[in-house]
């Protein structure tokens, strides 16, 4: 209550309103928007990990600066399915016809004759499918990986 009386007295004497502008905690980092936008355009890499290492700031700060100070938005890539050729379709039908008698034979024995091998771990190169794009740009497209693609 004492603070309120002091403020009222200050207002009556000087006709000024006392305000508290800065909030608690560390002030927000501002002004890096043009630099970050330049890096996104030059390197064509919108990965937050790259930008955090470059500017030595955390991911949340970089993300907030991009959203508040630039014209970029974070967008997921849209997967576009492969177009199968005639030979791909014929090959798949042939494999299915070869597997059908085997599956029927296994089904008679309740699949008891199936032996599973060891577990193989394959590390798939699945780089970020999220990028920062201009608000006016189209959603980027990424083709789906096919069987036999580089892993």
C-alpha positions as CSV (number, residue, x, y, z in Angstrom):
1,X,0.0,0.0,0.0
2,X,2.9,2.4,0.7
3,X,4.0,2.1,-3.0
4,X,0.5,3.1,-4.1
5,X,0.6,6.2,-1.9
6,X,4.0,7.2,-3.3
7,X,2.7,6.8,-6.8
8,X,-0.3,8.9,-6.1
9,X,1.8,11.6,-4.4
10,X,4.2,11.6,-7.4
11,X,1.2,12.0,-9.8
12,X,-0.3,14.8,-7.8
13,X,3.0,16.7,-7.7
14,X,4.4,16.2,-11.2
15,X,1.4,14.8,-13.2
16,X,3.5,11.8,-14.3
17,X,2.3,8.3,-14.4
18,X,4.9,5.8,-13.2
19,X,5.1,2.6,-15.2
20,X,7.2,-0.5,-15.0
21,X,8.2,-1.3,-18.6
22,X,10.7,-4.2,-18.4
23,X,9.5,-7.6,-17.1
24,X,11.4,-9.9,-14.9
25,X,14.1,-12.1,-16.3
26,X,16.5,-11.8,-19.2
27,X,15.5,-9.3,-21.9
28,X,14.5,-10.8,-25.3
29,X,17.2,-10.8,-28.0
30,X,16.0,-8.7,-30.9
31,X,17.5,-7.5,-34.1
32,X,19.0,-10.8,-35.4
33,X,16.1,-11.3,-37.9
34,X,17.9,-9.9,-41.0
35,X,21.1,-11.9,-40.2
36,X,19.2,-15.1,-39.7
37,X,17.1,-14.5,-42.9
38,X,20.4,-13.9,-44.8
39,X,21.8,-17.3,-43.6
40,X,18.6,-19.2,-44.4
41,X,18.7,-17.8,-48.0
42,X,22.4,-18.1,-48.6
43,X,23.0,-21.6,-47.2
44,X,19.5,-22.8,-48.1
45,X,19.5,-24.6,-44.8
46,X,16.7,-23.8,-42.4
47,X,17.6,-26.4,-39.8
48,X,17.5,-25.0,-36.3
49,X,20.5,-27.0,-35.2
50,X,22.7,-25.3,-37.9
51,X,21.4,-21.9,-36.9
52,X,21.9,-22.5,-33.2
53,X,25.5,-23.4,-33.7
54,X,26.1,-20.4,-36.0
55,X,24.6,-17.8,-33.7
56,X,25.3,-19.6,-30.3
57,X,21.7,-19.3,-29.2
58,X,19.2,-21.9,-28.1
59,X,16.5,-23.3,-30.5
60,X,13.6,-21.6,-28.9
61,X,15.3,-18.2,-29.3
62,X,16.2,-18.8,-32.9
63,X,12.7,-20.1,-33.6
64,X,11.1,-17.0,-32.0
65,X,13.3,-14.6,-33.9
66,X,12.5,-16.2,-37.2
67,X,8.7,-16.2,-36.5
68,X,8.6,-12.6,-35.1
69,X,11.3,-10.7,-37.1
70,X,11.3,-12.4,-40.5
71,X,8.8,-13.3,-43.2
72,X,9.5,-17.1,-42.9
73,X,7.2,-19.8,-41.5
74,X,8.1,-23.4,-40.6
75,X,6.6,-25.8,-43.1
76,X,6.6,-29.6,-43.3
77,X,7.5,-31.0,-46.7
78,X,4.7,-32.8,-48.5
79,X,5.5,-36.4,-49.6
80,X,4.8,-37.2,-53.2
81,X,4.3,-40.8,-54.0
82,X,6.3,-42.5,-56.8
83,X,4.8,-43.2,-60.1
84,X,5.2,-46.9,-60.9
85,X,6.1,-47.9,-64.4
86,X,4.5,-50.8,-66.2
87,X,7.6,-53.0,-65.5
88,X,7.4,-52.2,-61.7
89,X,3.8,-53.3,-61.6
90,X,4.5,-56.5,-63.5
91,X,7.4,-57.3,-61.2
92,X,5.3,-56.8,-58.1
93,X,2.5,-59.0,-59.4
94,X,5.1,-61.7,-60.2
95,X,6.6,-61.6,-56.7
96,X,3.1,-61.8,-55.2
97,X,2.3,-64.8,-57.2
98,X,5.5,-66.5,-56.1
99,X,4.8,-65.7,-52.4
100,X,1.1,-66.8,-52.4
101,X,1.7,-70.6,-52.4
102,X,4.3,-70.3,-49.7
103,X,2.0,-68.2,-47.5
104,X,-0.8,-70.7,-48.0
105,X,1.6,-73.6,-46.9
106,X,2.6,-71.7,-43.8
107,X,-1.0,-70.9,-42.9
108,X,-1.8,-74.7,-42.8
109,X,0.8,-75.1,-40.1
110,X,-0.2,-71.9,-38.2
111,X,3.0,-70.3,-39.5
112,X,5.2,-72.7,-37.3
113,X,7.7,-73.3,-40.1
114,X,8.7,-69.6,-40.3
115,X,12.1,-68.9,-38.8
116,X,13.1,-65.3,-38.1
117,X,16.7,-64.3,-38.5
118,X,18.7,-61.9,-36.5
119,X,17.7,-58.3,-36.0
120,X,19.4,-56.1,-38.5
121,X,19.7,-52.4,-37.7
122,X,19.8,-50.1,-40.7
123,X,20.4,-46.4,-40.2
124,X,18.2,-44.6,-42.6
125,X,19.3,-41.2,-43.9
126,X,16.2,-39.2,-43.3
127,X,17.2,-35.6,-43.2
128,X,14.9,-32.9,-42.0
129,X,11.7,-32.7,-43.8
130,X,10.9,-29.4,-42.1
131,X,12.2,-26.1,-43.4
132,X,11.6,-22.4,-43.1
133,X,10.0,-20.9,-46.2
134,X,8.6,-17.5,-47.1
135,X,4.9,-17.1,-46.3
136,X,4.1,-16.6,-50.0
137,X,5.9,-19.8,-51.2
138,X,4.3,-23.1,-52.0
139,X,4.7,-26.1,-49.6
140,X,7.9,-28.0,-50.6
141,X,7.6,-31.5,-52.0
142,X,9.8,-34.5,-51.2
143,X,9.6,-37.8,-53.1
144,X,9.1,-40.9,-51.0
145,X,12.0,-43.2,-50.7
146,X,11.7,-46.4,-52.7
147,X,12.9,-49.8,-52.0
148,X,16.7,-49.9,-52.6
149,X,17.2,-46.2,-52.1
150,X,20.4,-45.2,-50.3
151,X,20.1,-45.9,-46.6
